[in-house]
Amino acid sequence: MNKNKQSGFLANHSQLLIPLIAIVILVIFNLFRDPSFFSVSLASNNNGEPVLQGNLISILNGASELVILAMGMTLVTAASGGQDISVGALAAIAGSVFVKVLKGGPSISAFTVLLAVICCCIVAMIFGSFNGVLVSVFGIQPMIATLILFTCGRSIAYWINGGATPTVESPIINAIGSFIPGIPVPTPILIVILTGILFSVLFRLTTLRLYIQSVGINQRAARLNGINHVGIKLLAFMILGACCAIAGVIGVSRLSLINHETLLINIEMDAILAVAIGGNNLGGGKFRMIGSVLGAYAIQMLTITLYAMKVPSTDVKAYKAIVIIILVVMGSPVVKEAFDRYLKKFREKRETLAGKEAA
Amino acid sequence: MKKLIALLLTGCMVASIAGCAAAPAAPAAPAAEPAAEEEAAPAEEAAAAEGLIKVGVVNNPPSESGYREANVNDFINVFTADNGYDAKFFYSIKNDEQLSAARQFITDGIDYLLISAAETTGWDAVLKDAQDAGISVFLFDRMIDCDPELFEAAVVSDMAQEGETAVNWLLSLDLPEYNVIHIQGAMGSDAQLGRTGALDAQFESGKMNKVVQQTATWDEAEAKKIVESVINSKEPFNVIYAENDGMAKGAVAALDEAGITHGVDKDVVVMGFDCNKWALRELLAGNWNYDGQCSPFQAQVISDMIQTLESGGTIEGLNDAKQIISVEKGFDAREITEEDIATYGLGE
């Protein structure tokens, strides 16, 4: 009875095994290298406010945009069976709109910041729905459909502000990007937690999860059951658009400046990778958002580890690639099956041994 | 109904793109097709008074970077009718488009052709055509792989010199020890190679100690992460050498969060490059120590050379490769003035 339950737990969560193993290996490796690697200390910043410090905080903080994008990417992947490669460009557009609205007002107040966030969310969702319409209504492959925005997105971001690196200095922006005075936890971490709660509430209260999965598994079957697959895909892309807006706002607020060419550059690949490491099927269908989140943290932890190891700049990408190859192969169905078979054999052997002993 | 919504949304999208496209049309108006240039040409010729020097400028588009934006504006401001020029401009990031535009300029019968090429190769035929048509060619910002006989002169930056200037300034501080965090640009780019070279020489000679040398590929946020990881490792450092302003800003953000002071007479020396206006203001406020210039202002030098040729003189001061190296400054936070920011600062 007990054993059954255990294997049930394993079966339910085996998807999370790969990102968890990756994180555990990185943690052990780092502790071995430097026992104080994950120590967190309370220091005060240049404004004299208490802030938490340490590699752990750097990882959690630095991964914020990636985690939020990975959450949205999971939904798009599940619903459409493809990936959106325009998230970085879309985040740059959203960030530009954010800056544009802030610079339009006479001064930056809580109200104008709120207005700017709402504006950039709306714009990003419109662009997201553009991707969504191409995919759901016209049936274009997601990667091709989003290639359009991937190519032109950063130019659009440039047009919005017209300058190379506009800056917006304000205590409120600083509070969004780094620390709210008095709270020692970096604000981006809080925003990630908030977004996570929002998604879990959404899944609890609505049938969104079920609908997305059924559209992803079999579109025709879903339609025959009365699920509007066009609407569901569109919705997934719009949610991802909103995620891009949040990521863009965090990215801009971190340094109070937007560089439309480098803001969250190449993050689309990391976001897709996070979804893959999280054990989600890139062909759509069932998904576990927590897997993608863990995958995103694993990627960030890998980056920080490489920085801490002082890997030469020219070699960073190669090292990253090696680790990723290992992770992806470990998560492949072939290896998984072989592992399951081995586990089964091992268990049978033990049972027969135990039976013999009892006899 | 739903289809209607979908249609409406696409409509919105198209409208927003169109809106965006319309907005920058004013500053970037010269970015027209070569065909359009041709149509406009006869009218312009009629309108242009006798005696104006006809100049064709082939450049990269201002959206490329803050540097390019300043570069484009510099040429627009110098080659004006008031200064005695009838100038036509063409912008593209694609070499073949640039080539056809240059050919069009030659057919239009310009006197001088000014080129900042997207790629270094493929220009020989066009430059020969220009020579046959008696058109003098000047290169600016970027060199072209060709026989130096085909152009009059090239006005370019020496990225290695920028690095030298910065490192010499750093040495002049005479710090008791140099523990340097070196944040590099995109690996292999001209700016990265030039700005890294001088510092690498110091690391090798042992005069400076390399705490970390890592690329942030011009990404501000990545630069912040790199500095954070050094702070977390508790290794001592007292210099941050970032290969552009954005990455220096990222590095400073990490220092601020960790409660480490930076700037004039503080714990950490902060160095950046490119001279954006906002970066120079940080210098003026004493938050940073140094900013190296990469001069986008080549128009005046070229204009002077054209005037020399027009008055029958010969161009002097060229090096063996027929280049004139732009004079590039490094700004020290202790000496910078508001005037410097207005003159040399890029952007707003």
HADDOCK unambig.tbl for C-alpha pairs under 7 A between the chains (distance, minus, plus):
assign (segid A and resid 43 and name CA) (segid B and resid 258 and name CA) 6.98 0.50 0.50
assign (segid A and resid 44 and name CA) (segid B and resid 258 and name CA) 6.81 0.50 0.50
assign (segid A and resid 44 and name CA) (segid B and resid 259 and name CA) 5.70 0.50 0.50
assign (segid A and resid 45 and name CA) (segid B and resid 256 and name CA) 5.81 0.50 0.50
assign (segid A and resid 45 and name CA) (segid B and resid 257 and name CA) 4.76 0.50 0.50
assign (segid A and resid 45 and name CA) (segid B and resid 258 and name CA) 5.09 0.50 0.50
assign (segid A and resid 45 and name CA) (segid B and resid 259 and name CA) 3.69 0.50 0.50
assign (segid A and resid 46 and name CA) (segid B and resid 256 and name CA) 5.12 0.50 0.50
assign (segid A and resid 46 and name CA) (segid B and resid 257 and name CA) 6.56 0.50 0.50
assign (segid A and resid 46 and name CA) (segid B and resid 259 and name CA) 4.33 0.50 0.50
assign (segid A and resid 46 and name CA) (segid B and resid 260 and name CA) 6.70 0.50 0.50
assign (segid A and resid 54 and name CA) (segid B and resid 232 and name CA) 5.24 0.50 0.50
assign (segid A and resid 55 and name CA) (segid B and resid 229 and name CA) 6.65 0.50 0.50
assign (segid A and resid 55 and name CA) (segid B and resid 232 and name CA) 5.88 0.50 0.50
assign (segid A and resid 58 and name CA) (segid B and resid 228 and name CA) 6.99 0.50 0.50
assign (segid A and resid 126 and name CA) (segid B and resid 9 and name CA) 6.77 0.50 0.50
assign (segid A and resid 126 and name CA) (segid B and resid 13 and name CA) 6.58 0.50 0.50
assign (segid A and resid 127 and name CA) (segid B and resid 13 and name CA) 6.53 0.50 0.50
assign (segid A and resid 130 and name CA) (segid B and resid 10 and name CA) 5.96 0.50 0.50
assign (segid A and resid 130 and name CA) (segid B and resid 13 and name CA) 6.67 0.50 0.50
assign (segid A and resid 133 and name CA) (segid B and resid 6 and name CA) 6.69 0.50 0.50
assign (segid A and resid 156 and name CA) (segid B and resid 20 and name CA) 6.99 0.50 0.50
assign (segid A and resid 158 and name CA) (segid B and resid 63 and name CA) 6.64 0.50 0.50
assign (segid A and resid 159 and name CA) (segid B and resid 20 and name CA) 6.04 0.50 0.50
assign (segid A and resid 159 and name CA) (segid B and resid 24 and name CA) 6.10 0.50 0.50
assign (segid A and resid 160 and name CA) (segid B and resid 20 and name CA) 6.32 0.50 0.50
assign (segid A and resid 162 and name CA) (segid B and resid 24 and name CA) 6.81 0.50 0.50
assign (segid A and resid 163 and name CA) (segid B and resid 66 and name CA) 6.93 0.50 0.50
assign (segid A and resid 163 and name CA) (segid B and resid 347 and name CA) 6.54 0.50 0.50
assign (segid A and resid 164 and name CA) (segid B and resid 65 and name CA) 5.76 0.50 0.50
assign (segid A and resid 164 and name CA) (segid B and resid 66 and name CA) 4.52 0.50 0.50
assign (segid A and resid 164 and name CA) (segid B and resid 347 and name CA) 6.84 0.50 0.50
assign (segid A and resid 255 and name CA) (segid B and resid 250 and name CA) 6.37 0.50 0.50
assign (segid A and resid 255 and name CA) (segid B and resid 253 and name CA) 6.72 0.50 0.50
assign (segid A and resid 262 and name CA) (segid B and resid 218 and name CA) 6.85 0.50 0.50
assign (segid A and resid 262 and name CA) (segid B and resid 219 and name CA) 5.26 0.50 0.50
assign (segid A and resid 263 and name CA) (segid B and resid 219 and name CA) 6.96 0.50 0.50
assign (segid A and resid 304 and name CA) (segid B and resid 229 and name CA) 6.82 0.50 0.50
assign (segid A and resid 307 and name CA) (segid B and resid 226 and name CA) 6.36 0.50 0.50
assign (segid A and resid 307 and name CA) (segid B and resid 229 and name CA) 6.59 0.50 0.50
assign (segid A and resid 308 and name CA) (segid B and resid 229 and name CA) 5.86 0.50 0.50
assign (segid A and resid 310 and name CA) (segid B and resid 212 and name CA) 6.34 0.50 0.50
assign (segid A and resid 312 and name CA) (segid B and resid 213 and name CA) 6.97 0.50 0.50
assign (segid A and resid 312 and name CA) (segid B and resid 214 and name CA) 6.45 0.50 0.50
assign (segid A and resid 313 and name CA) (segid B and resid 213 and name CA) 6.89 0.50 0.50
assign (segid A and resid 313 and name CA) (segid B and resid 214 and name CA) 4.70 0.50 0.50
assign (segid A and resid 313 and name CA) (segid B and resid 215 and name CA) 5.18 0.50 0.50
